[in-house]
Amino acid sequence: MPSISAKLLAVHEEQERNRKLCGKSYNKAESQYIYTDALGNRIKPNYLTSAFPGFLVKNGFQRMRFHDLRHSCASLLLANGVSLKEIQEWLGHSDFAITANIYAHLEFGSKVASAGKMVWIEATSLVSLAKTETDDNSSGDDGSIQALPDFITTLISGGVSPESVQKWLSQVDYSSVSSFANSFHVFQANATI
């Protein structure tokens, strides 16, 4: 990577070429500035912000504000598991509440995912399942998640170790189970092989 002094020298050489090409039209009054346009005029602080949308359209991209890149970056960081606190630090927000108020709505997907996990954990937790009372008249084993607590309680009260039940729970495919009893028997048969 070129050093800063090499870059500055290259910028100065380009300015000198432009000065020679433009002659009297070149603005020598602002020659002390590093960032000037081809005519020697100082590049205004809002240049990037104002030129960015046109640059995108010219190159076939959807029009957006330069500031939208900041929001896109924060959204992508959040979607990839970076905490709001870390995003606050990256963005330089003085207060966590600012970041949370702007980006908390983007966590909806993670809220749905975590809610699904909580339901699964509650439904498969050995502690809560062992406390569930079963209906002695019917096992209710139709493969539905609602039938799972009763089935697990039946297994544990029948002498199956909690470790075996946990191992089975971690391997069972809930989307294709028509009977937990059949699924558990297949699991046991494969475990003894």
ABEGO torsion letter per residue (X at the ends): XBBAAAAAAAAAAAAAAAAAAAEAABBAAAAABABBBAAGBBBBAAAAAAAAAAAAAAAGBBBBBAAAAAAAAAAAAAAAGBBAAAAAAAAGBABAAAAAAAAAAAAAAAAAAAAAAAAAAAAABAAAAAABBBBAABAGBAGBAAAAAAAAAAAAAAGBBAAAAAAAAAABBAAABABAAAAAAAAAAAAAX
